[in-house]
Amino acid sequence: MKHNTKLKTPEAVRAEFERKGISIAEWARQHSVSRTLVYEILAGSQRRTCRRGQSHRIAVLLGIKAGELVTSAKALNVTPDRAAS
């Protein structure tokens, strides 16, 4: 899934949640992600670079990072390593 929209700031995301009456915890539950990570990403935590994994997914879903979301190695055209027999 590609997200090709203008990037938002963490402040803009918080304001959007406020306008819509959505809590961060509720948004996290709806997207099956860690509430703690969402808070950290929106706080601009230096610990979370959002380069991969759930942090990347959250940042892309929030619209604060450009990127793609993939669901499997097959979508990446990656074949699993085969162990030598």
MOHUHU-V148581 format. One record per residue. N is the residue number from 0. OMEGA is omega in whole degrees, -180 to 180 (NA if undefined). BURIAL is 1 if it has 16 or more other ideal C-beta (glycine too) atoms within 10 Angstrom, else 0. Layout:
n/omega/burial
N/OMEGA/BURIAL
N/OMEGA/BURIAL
This chain:
n/omega/burial
0/179/0
1/175/0
2/-176/0
3/179/0
4/178/0
5/-178/0
6/179/0
7/172/0
8/175/0
9/179/0
10/179/0
11/179/0
12/178/1
13/179/0
14/178/0
15/177/0
16/180/1
17/180/0
18/-177/0
19/180/0
20/-179/0
21/175/0
22/177/0
23/180/1
24/179/0
25/179/0
26/-180/1
27/178/1
28/-179/0
29/-178/0
30/178/0
31/178/0
32/-179/1
33/177/0
34/180/0
35/178/0
36/179/1
37/178/1
38/-180/0
39/-179/1
40/179/1
41/177/1
42/180/0
43/-178/0
44/178/0
45/-180/0
46/-177/0
47/-179/1
48/177/0
49/-178/1
50/-178/0
51/176/0
52/-175/0
53/178/0
54/177/1
55/-178/1
56/-179/1
57/-178/1
58/179/1
59/180/1
60/178/1
61/-179/1
62/179/1
63/179/1
64/173/1
65/179/0
66/179/1
67/175/0
68/177/0
69/-175/0
70/-178/0
71/176/0
72/179/0
73/179/0
74/179/0
75/-174/0
76/179/0
77/176/0
78/-180/0
79/176/0
80/178/0
81/179/0
82/177/0
83/-180/0
84/NA/0
